[in-house]
Amino acid sequence: MDLHSSFKDFWTECSRVSAILWCKSDKKYRQRLRSVLSIADNSLLSPRLMSITETELKKMENLPGESQGGESQGIQKAAPFSYDPAQGVLKIQDKRLEILPLFMAVRDLYSSLPFFDELKSCTEMLEKDPRNATALFQKSLLLYKAGRFENSLKFIEQVLEIVPDDFRVWYNKGVILSDMVLLKEALDAYDRAIELEPSFEIVWDNKGVVLAGLGRLEEALETYEKVLLRDPKYAEAWAGKGSVLSALDRKEEALEAYSSALKIRPDYPEALKAAGNLLFKLGRYEKALSTYDMALQASPEDPQLWAGRGLVLSELNKQEEALQNCNRALELKPGFNPALEIKVEILSRISRQKAEKSR
């Protein structure tokens, strides 16, 4: 199926969804349905905006394409469609239409459907009391689970208008902002949560992650050390400290931090993976291999672990086994670039070894 046909099918389905959400025969029910799913009246799926988009599409479709059968016959075929995924733009010749927002509107709708009953319950509570902080908070959580971060943030903001001094709400705001890659705003939210409840350990951990993401590594390290003074058995903080120390090129100290995390949680996948990666960089291939093996026991379907293990095996000159590991990574995640790059390197080494043997 070509792009033109695929998009036509997509557009047909969008029209059906729009008709369901804005059915004129039962406006009150449809409005309530949109409220449950947090579909705004100005959504791109609304009949008005769908009509505008459809008009633009028809203009674009009427553009002439290349001639068929030669100039004498003058037969025209439809102008070719193309899609630029980087910009989310549909192109027909020199005409452009931003289509990604429509895809995202559909994604938002369908990602919310598994939570429909819970969203409905929250909406019913809010119809009785629009300032029900519990219902607003729960709806924010559900929308966050659906990957609708902007909508989730709006509900969290409403909660904070009602309970401005609840550290858990500020923490959740920080989590949402972090996932939106609004790191400075997330840091402010985490700082407010810490101000309200300094003993809430997980917020310190998240603050360290955000500071590291902002490149403020020394501050991140200080944050992890503060939380570890409070709770030296907090494995996640040890792992976070290890990541920061590794980024600061203090590799031996980083290994010690990962070891501390693993003493507390021996099957901690992220710490095992990070330790394996660091051991590889330090050239300790046998130790790296055993660490990857432990990590794979905890996360047997992690393509990064299989690719990393393949690279270690290649350095140990076990090329065939290394190749099998890369293939396993690609089975789990087709097109996984790190595995592809490692596989190319392994195949190159195998080829060179065969050439040397044939001399």
C-alpha positions as CSV (number, residue, x, y, z in Angstrom):
1,M,0.0,0.0,0.0
2,D,1.5,3.4,-1.0
3,L,1.6,6.5,1.2
4,H,-1.4,8.1,-0.5
5,S,-3.6,5.1,0.1
6,S,-2.4,4.7,3.6
7,F,-3.1,8.3,4.4
8,K,-6.6,8.1,2.9
9,D,-7.4,5.1,5.1
10,F,-6.1,7.0,8.1
11,W,-8.2,10.1,7.2
12,T,-11.3,7.9,6.9
13,E,-10.7,6.5,10.4
14,C,-10.1,10.0,11.8
15,S,-13.4,11.1,10.2
16,R,-15.2,8.2,11.9
17,V,-13.7,9.0,15.3
18,S,-14.7,12.7,14.8
19,A,-18.2,11.6,14.0
20,I,-18.4,9.5,17.2
21,L,-17.0,12.3,19.5
22,W,-19.1,15.1,18.0
23,C,-22.3,13.3,17.0
24,K,-25.1,15.8,16.6
25,S,-27.9,13.4,17.6
26,D,-26.7,13.2,21.2
27,K,-24.7,16.3,21.9
28,K,-24.8,16.0,25.7
29,Y,-23.5,12.5,25.8
30,R,-20.8,13.2,23.2
31,Q,-19.7,16.3,25.2
32,R,-19.5,14.1,28.3
33,L,-17.5,11.5,26.4
34,R,-15.0,14.2,25.3
35,S,-14.8,15.4,28.9
36,V,-13.9,11.9,30.2
37,L,-11.2,11.5,27.6
38,S,-10.0,15.1,28.0
39,I,-10.6,15.9,24.3
40,A,-10.7,19.7,23.9
41,D,-13.4,21.4,21.8
42,N,-10.6,22.8,19.6
43,S,-9.0,19.3,19.1
44,L,-7.8,18.6,15.5
45,L,-10.4,15.8,15.5
46,S,-13.2,18.4,15.9
47,P,-15.5,18.6,12.8
48,R,-14.5,22.3,12.2
49,L,-10.8,21.7,12.1
50,M,-11.2,18.4,10.3
51,S,-13.1,20.3,7.6
52,I,-10.3,22.9,7.3
53,T,-7.7,20.2,7.0
54,E,-9.8,18.3,4.4
55,T,-10.1,21.4,2.3
56,E,-6.3,21.9,2.3
57,L,-5.8,18.2,1.4
58,K,-8.2,18.5,-1.5
59,K,-6.3,21.5,-2.8
60,M,-3.1,19.6,-2.5
61,E,-4.5,16.5,-4.2
62,N,-5.7,18.5,-7.2
63,L,-2.1,19.5,-8.0
64,P,-1.1,17.9,-11.3
65,G,1.6,15.2,-11.2
66,E,3.9,14.0,-14.0
67,S,2.6,13.2,-17.4
68,Q,1.9,9.6,-18.4
69,G,2.1,8.3,-21.9
70,G,4.1,11.2,-23.3
71,E,3.3,14.9,-23.9
72,S,1.0,14.1,-26.9
73,Q,-1.4,12.1,-24.8
74,G,-1.3,14.7,-21.9
75,I,-2.5,12.2,-19.3
76,Q,-1.9,13.3,-15.7
77,K,-1.4,11.2,-12.7
78,A,-2.0,12.4,-9.1
79,A,0.8,14.5,-7.6
80,P,3.0,12.3,-5.4
81,F,2.7,12.3,-1.6
82,S,5.8,12.3,0.6
83,Y,6.2,12.6,4.4
84,D,9.0,14.2,6.3
85,P,9.0,12.4,9.7
86,A,11.5,14.8,11.2
87,Q,9.2,17.8,10.8
88,G,5.8,15.9,10.8
89,V,4.9,17.4,7.4
90,L,3.0,15.9,4.6
91,K,4.2,17.1,1.2
92,I,2.7,17.2,-2.2
93,Q,5.0,19.0,-4.6
94,D,5.9,22.3,-3.0
95,K,2.8,22.3,-0.7
96,R,3.2,21.3,2.9
97,L,0.7,20.3,5.6
98,E,1.6,19.7,9.2
99,I,0.1,16.4,9.9
100,L,1.9,15.2,13.0
101,P,-0.5,17.0,15.4
102,L,-3.4,15.0,14.0
103,F,-1.5,11.8,14.5
104,M,-0.8,12.8,18.0
105,A,-4.4,13.6,18.7
106,V,-5.4,10.1,17.5
107,R,-2.6,8.6,19.6
108,D,-3.7,10.5,22.7
109,L,-7.3,9.2,22.2
110,Y,-6.3,5.6,21.8
111,S,-3.7,5.6,24.6
112,S,-6.5,6.8,27.0
113,L,-9.0,4.0,26.1
114,P,-7.4,1.4,28.5
115,F,-8.1,3.8,31.4
116,F,-11.6,4.8,30.3
117,D,-13.5,3.4,33.3
118,E,-11.1,5.0,35.7
119,L,-11.2,8.3,33.8
120,K,-15.0,8.1,33.8
121,S,-15.1,7.7,37.6
122,C,-12.8,10.7,38.1
123,T,-15.0,12.8,35.7
124,E,-18.1,11.8,37.6
125,M,-16.5,13.0,40.9
126,L,-15.4,16.2,39.3
127,E,-18.9,16.9,37.9
128,K,-20.2,16.8,41.6
129,D,-17.2,18.8,42.9
130,P,-14.8,20.5,40.4
131,R,-12.4,21.1,43.2
132,N,-12.1,17.5,44.3
133,A,-8.3,17.3,44.6
134,T,-8.2,13.6,44.8
135,A,-10.1,13.2,41.6
136,L,-8.0,15.8,39.8
137,F,-4.8,14.1,41.1
138,Q,-6.0,10.7,40.0
139,K,-7.0,11.9,36.5
140,S,-3.5,13.5,36.2
141,L,-1.9,10.1,37.0
142,L,-4.1,8.3,34.5
143,L,-3.3,10.8,31.7
144,Y,0.4,10.5,32.6
145,K,0.2,6.7,32.2
146,A,-1.4,7.3,28.8
147,G,1.6,9.4,27.8
148,R,-0.4,12.6,27.7
149,F,2.0,14.7,29.6
150,E,0.6,18.2,28.8
151,N,-2.9,17.2,29.8
152,S,-1.5,15.5,32.9
153,L,0.3,18.7,33.8
154,K,-2.9,20.8,33.5
155,F,-4.6,18.7,36.1
156,I,-1.6,18.7,38.4
157,E,-1.7,22.5,38.2
158,Q,-5.3,22.5,39.2
159,V,-4.5,20.3,42.2
160,L,-1.8,22.7,43.3
161,E,-4.3,25.5,43.3
162,I,-6.3,23.6,45.9
163,V,-3.5,22.0,47.9
164,P,-0.4,24.1,47.3
165,D,1.7,22.6,50.1
166,D,1.4,18.9,49.2
167,F,4.9,17.6,48.5
168,R,3.6,14.5,46.6
169,V,1.8,16.8,44.1
170,W,5.0,18.8,43.6
171,Y,6.9,15.6,43.1
172,N,4.5,14.4,40.5
173,K,4.7,17.8,38.7
174,G,8.5,17.3,38.6
175,V,8.1,13.8,37.1
176,I,5.8,15.1,34.4
177,L,8.0,18.1,33.6
178,S,11.1,15.7,33.4
179,D,9.3,13.5,30.9
180,M,8.5,16.7,28.9
181,V,12.3,17.5,29.0
182,L,11.5,20.7,30.8
183,L,14.4,20.1,33.2
184,K,14.8,23.5,34.8
185,E,11.0,23.6,35.6
186,A,11.3,20.0,36.9
187,L,14.1,21.0,39.2
188,D,12.1,23.8,40.6
189,A,9.2,21.4,41.3
190,Y,11.6,18.9,43.0
191,D,13.1,21.6,45.1
192,R,9.7,22.7,46.3
193,A,8.9,19.1,47.2
194,I,12.1,18.8,49.2
195,E,11.4,22.1,50.9
196,L,8.0,20.7,52.0
197,E,9.3,17.2,53.0
198,P,13.1,16.8,53.2
199,S,12.8,13.1,54.1
200,F,11.1,12.1,50.9
201,E,14.0,10.3,49.4
202,I,12.9,9.5,45.9
203,V,12.6,13.2,45.1
204,W,16.3,13.6,46.0
205,D,17.1,10.8,43.5
206,N,15.1,12.5,40.8
207,K,16.7,15.8,41.5
208,G,20.1,14.2,41.0
209,V,19.0,12.8,37.6
210,V,17.7,16.3,36.5
211,L,20.9,18.0,37.6
212,A,23.0,15.5,35.7
213,G,20.7,16.1,32.7
214,L,21.4,19.8,33.0
215,G,25.2,19.1,33.0
216,R,25.5,20.2,36.7
217,L,27.4,17.1,37.7
218,E,29.0,18.3,40.9
219,E,25.6,19.5,42.2
220,A,24.1,16.1,41.2
221,L,26.9,14.3,43.1
222,E,26.3,16.5,46.2
223,T,22.5,15.7,46.0
224,Y,23.2,11.9,45.9
225,E,25.6,12.2,48.8
226,K,23.0,14.1,50.9
227,V,20.4,11.4,50.4
228,L,22.9,8.6,51.1
229,L,23.7,10.3,54.4
230,R,20.0,10.0,55.3
231,D,19.7,6.4,54.0
232,P,22.9,4.5,53.1
233,K,20.9,1.5,51.9
234,Y,19.1,3.4,49.1
235,A,20.3,1.4,46.1
236,E,18.9,3.8,43.5
237,A,20.9,6.7,45.0
238,W,24.1,4.6,44.9
239,A,23.4,3.8,41.2
240,G,22.7,7.5,40.5
241,K,26.0,8.5,42.2
242,G,27.8,5.9,40.1
243,S,26.4,7.4,36.9
244,V,27.5,10.9,37.9
245,L,31.0,9.7,38.9
246,S,31.3,7.9,35.6
247,A,30.3,11.1,33.8
248,L,33.0,12.9,35.8
249,D,35.5,10.3,34.6
250,R,36.0,9.0,38.2
251,K,35.5,5.4,37.0
252,E,36.9,3.5,40.0
253,E,34.8,5.5,42.4
254,A,31.8,4.9,40.0
255,L,32.4,1.1,40.2
256,E,32.5,1.3,44.0
257,A,29.1,3.1,43.9
258,Y,27.6,0.5,41.6
259,S,29.0,-2.2,43.8
260,S,27.3,-0.6,46.8
261,A,24.0,-0.5,44.9
262,L,24.4,-4.2,44.0
263,K,25.1,-5.2,47.6
264,I,21.7,-3.9,48.5
265,R,19.9,-5.1,45.4
266,P,21.9,-7.9,43.7
267,D,19.4,-8.2,40.8
268,Y,19.2,-4.4,40.1
269,P,19.2,-4.4,36.3
270,E,20.2,-0.7,35.7
271,A,23.1,-1.0,38.1
272,L,24.3,-4.2,36.5
273,K,24.1,-2.8,33.0
274,A,25.9,0.4,34.0
275,A,28.6,-1.6,35.8
276,G,29.0,-3.9,32.8
277,N,29.4,-0.9,30.5
278,L,32.0,0.6,32.8
279,L,34.0,-2.6,33.2
280,F,34.1,-2.9,29.4
281,K,35.4,0.7,29.1
282,L,38.1,-0.2,31.6
283,G,39.1,-3.3,29.6
284,R,38.0,-5.8,32.2
285,Y,36.3,-8.0,29.8
286,E,35.8,-11.1,31.8
287,K,34.3,-9.2,34.7
288,A,32.1,-7.2,32.3
289,L,30.9,-10.5,30.7
290,S,29.9,-12.0,34.1
291,T,28.2,-8.7,35.0
292,Y,26.2,-8.8,31.8
293,D,25.2,-12.4,32.5
294,M,23.8,-11.4,35.8
295,A,22.0,-8.5,34.2
296,L,20.4,-10.8,31.6
297,Q,19.1,-13.0,34.3
298,A,17.1,-10.0,35.6
299,S,16.3,-8.6,32.2
300,P,16.5,-11.3,29.5
301,E,14.8,-9.3,26.8
302,D,16.9,-6.1,27.0
303,P,18.5,-5.6,23.6
304,Q,21.1,-3.2,25.0
305,L,22.4,-6.0,27.3
306,W,22.7,-8.5,24.4
307,A,24.5,-6.0,22.2
308,G,26.9,-5.1,25.0
309,R,27.6,-8.7,25.7
310,G,28.3,-9.2,22.0
311,L,30.8,-6.4,22.1
312,V,32.6,-7.9,25.1
313,L,32.7,-11.4,23.5
314,S,34.2,-9.8,20.4
315,E,36.9,-8.2,22.4
316,L,37.5,-11.7,23.9
317,N,37.9,-13.0,20.4
318,K,34.7,-15.1,20.5
319,Q,33.4,-13.7,17.3
320,E,30.7,-16.3,16.5
321,E,29.2,-16.1,19.9
322,A,29.4,-12.3,19.8
323,L,27.5,-12.4,16.4
324,Q,24.8,-14.6,18.0
325,N,24.4,-12.0,20.8
326,C,24.0,-9.2,18.3
327,N,21.4,-11.2,16.3
328,R,19.5,-11.8,19.5
329,A,19.5,-8.0,20.2
330,L,18.1,-7.4,16.7
331,E,15.4,-10.1,17.2
332,L,14.3,-8.2,20.3
333,K,14.5,-4.8,18.7
334,P,14.8,-4.8,14.8
335,G,16.9,-2.0,13.5
336,F,18.5,-1.3,16.9
337,N,21.5,0.9,15.8
338,P,24.0,0.0,18.5
339,A,23.5,-3.7,17.8
340,L,23.8,-3.1,14.0
341,E,27.0,-1.1,14.5
342,I,28.5,-3.8,16.7
343,K,27.5,-6.5,14.3
344,V,29.2,-4.7,11.4
345,E,32.4,-4.5,13.5
346,I,32.2,-8.2,14.4
347,L,31.7,-9.2,10.8
348,S,34.6,-7.0,9.8
349,R,36.8,-8.7,12.4
350,I,35.7,-12.2,11.2
351,S,36.5,-11.2,7.7
352,R,40.0,-10.0,8.6
353,Q,40.7,-13.1,10.6
354,K,39.7,-15.3,7.7
355,A,41.9,-13.3,5.4
356,E,44.9,-13.6,7.7
357,K,44.4,-17.4,7.9
358,S,44.3,-17.8,4.2
359,R,47.7,-16.1,3.7
